[in-house]
Amino acid sequence: MHYISTRDSSLRASLSEAIARGIAPDGGLYVPGEFPHFNTRQFDGFNEMPEIGERLLAPFFEGDALAGELGAICREAFNFPAPLVTLDQAPQPASVLELFHGPTCAFKDFGARFLAATMERIRRNEPKKLTILVATSGDTGGAVAAAFHGKPWVDVVVLYPKGLVSERQAQQLACWGGNVRTFSVNGTFDECQRMVKEAFLDPALKESHQLSSANSINVGRLLPQMVYYAKSSLELWRQLGRRPNYIIPTGNLGNAMACVWARHVGLPIGEIVLATNANQTITDFLRSGEWQPRASVATLASAMDVGNPSNMERLRSLHPEFDELQGQLGASSVDDIEIRGTLRRDSHELNRIWCPHTATAAKVYRRMLSRGARGHWVIVSTAHPAKFNDIVEPQTGQEVPVPPALAKLLSLPRQEQELEPSLSALRTQLQHT
């Protein structure tokens, strides 16, 4: 298996090279040169995340130096659950895929831990320290910091938009110290993401630092996220004998792209519907065919506040014809008023307390039912509501219990610096350490 740039298929790399680089030399994103194809029988007898992951990802590791260590990587990364919980009080058959049981209580833990496990093996004999740049709209930075903290072969630089994440998210981003440096950027997430992309192409930084990425622009983040879609879809396929449909809250399109890839290789996944917030770049494109990135706007679902989602490049690479792409995905946007209403309504009617991001998917679920949608739907729950207590508790009237992993991080001192949203400001910080 080799990996190619979304912008130039002649730029090829092994999996280890693609993960280590983060982004292709031309600024494109790495995608598999070809996709394997599975049928459900090939997963007979496979029930747990590590073994499903090893089976699913083996073709993607084929021929790479990491291939013999895939089983160990999966066991190391997938050591917490991703339960599929029946939504008993839902008006039509539905389940919730809970992806918030990892060390930072968000779905990003799966990809970040897998990436750390692969990179540690890739870097085993490298003398020069790696610097990982990560732009975050809330959850990615905390997950990456947790996965790489304390590892002597790597420095992590986290950029997040100051004042545009929840207080508990900000604490998770800035509580680490050591080999993790956190910068609160006086700008938006899109500006943070632009700074990271520009840094990879900057000659001075290329000379002084060995850079890589842990955002979902890194293919090492997307591959493991396919695994929980494989596990949950196989579980429901075996129970129901039909393909479940998924509603996925999305901002930068990484989590959704993993589901698209999982379906593309043959997992039993039916419809995929994206739930966005008031940032409607994706929904507008899927309606009109015109790709018009724009400045992001702040919403209650802050981790989805993305106006120029990077992974659209991967989606359009897989489905370059717009008519074909339209048939692969649906999308629906949810504003802050609807998020508040869904938090209130579902806490009473469904006995579920959502994070604001999951609430967008829950709202889209009800919206689709009102339009006559059928089948079994899976609401993808991306973060624990305790990370957004300042939003959730006033709407539900209920205190959200804090998971032990989150409580530990909230007790640590905060360490961060402010940064202007420019490559030169970032370069100065990196070159003076």
C-alpha positions, 0 to 999 in steps of 0.5 A: 500500500502506498499513499498519494497526495490529493493534489498530485498522485505522482507524489507517493509515500509509504504509510510511515512516511505519510504519518511522519510528514503529516502533509504532502510536499505540495500541501495536499493531504495523503490518501491511500493509493487504492482502497481494499475491499471487505465483506462482512464475513471477513470479520466473523468472530471479531468483536472487540476494537483491537482485533477488528482494528487489526483486521481492518487496517492490515491492508493499509499497513501492507508492505510498511515497516509498521505492518508487523506491529499493527496488533500491538499498536491497536491494543495500545491505542484501543484500550477503552470502550466505544459502546453502542447504546440503544436509545430506548425512548427514541421515536424511531429505532436509534442508537448512540455511539459513545466516543467519549470514554477515553482519557480526555473524554472526546472521540479524538482520543482514538486517533491521537493515541493510535498516532502516538503509538505509530509515531513512537515506533517510526521514531525509534532510531531517529536522533532528532526530536520531532515537533508536532504542530496541532491546531485545535477547535477544542478537543484535538489539542487535549487528546494529542497532548495527552497521547504524547505528553512526557515522551522524550522524542517529541515536542507538541505545540498546541494552537487554539483560538483564544476565548472560542473554546469552553473553559474546561476545554481550554484547561485541558489544552493548557494543563500539561507543560513539559514537552507540550507548549500551548498557545492561545491564538488571538484569532479563529480556528481557521487562522490556527489551521492556516498557521500550521499549514504555512509552517509546514511549507516554511523553508526556515522552519523546515531547516530548523525543525522536523515537523509533523501534524496530529490534526486530521490532516494526518492520515494516521488520525483517520485510519483508526477512526474507521475502526469504531465505525466498523465495530458499531456497524458490524454489531448492528448488522449482526443484530438487525440484518440491515445497514445502520445509518449514521448522523455525525457532528462535523467541523473539519470533516475528519470524523465523517471522512473516516466513516465514508472510508469505512463504508467505501471499503465495504463495511455495512454502513447505509446513509451518512448524514453530516450535522453542522452548526451555523458554519455552513460551508459544507452544507452549502457545498453539498447543496450547490456544488460551489466550494466557498470557504469563509471565516468561521463564526463562533457557536455553542458547538465550538469544536465544529466552528470551521469555515474551511474544513481541510478534509473536504480535499479528501472527500472530493478526491474520493468523489470528484464528480459533484453528482456522485458526491451528492449521492454519498452524503447528506448534510443539515445545519443546526443553529444555537437556538436549536442546540439549546432546545435539543439539550432541554428537550432530550434531557427530559424526553430521551433521558439523555444529556448531550454535549452541544456537538452531539446535540446537533446530531440529535436535532438532525435525527428528529428533523429527518424523522419528521421528513419520513426517514426510515431505518436504524439511525446511529447518533455519533456522540463525540464528547462528554457533556461535562466538558461543556457544563457551562452550556449544558447545565443551564439548559437541562437544569441538571448537574453533569457528573465529571468523569474521573479522567476529566477531574484529574486534568481540571485540577492541574495548573494552567500553562499557556502563552498568547500568540498573534495569528501569523506564521512569523509569530509562530516561527519566532516562538519555535526558533527560540526554544 
